[in-house]
Amino acid sequence: FRFLVNNLAMSTSSVANPTFAAQSFVNKFNEDYETKHLKFEEQFWGTKMDLSSTPEVTFSAEDLTKTKNEMEDLLSDYKTVEEA
């Protein structure tokens, strides 16, 4: 819901206020990065420290690779660079 409200506010306010649009872009990128980075960190430490998986989180080399790729894909997305 928050994403929908933020996008609606951005679409109506960004034309009139470029600073608002820039701040909205940065906020969304930061939220996306934080989510992906946290998942990668959980996998990294869980895998490296050989922690036991839980019902909420499974630690595996496969999931570590997946979360790292997702984080790196966000950082290397050319569309994001163009938008910035």
Buried (B, 14 or more C-beta within 10 A) or exposed (E): EEEEEBEEEBEEBBEEEEEBBEEBBEEBBEEBEEEBBEBBEBBBEBBEEEEEEEEEEEBEEEBBEBBBEBBEEBEEEEEBEEEE
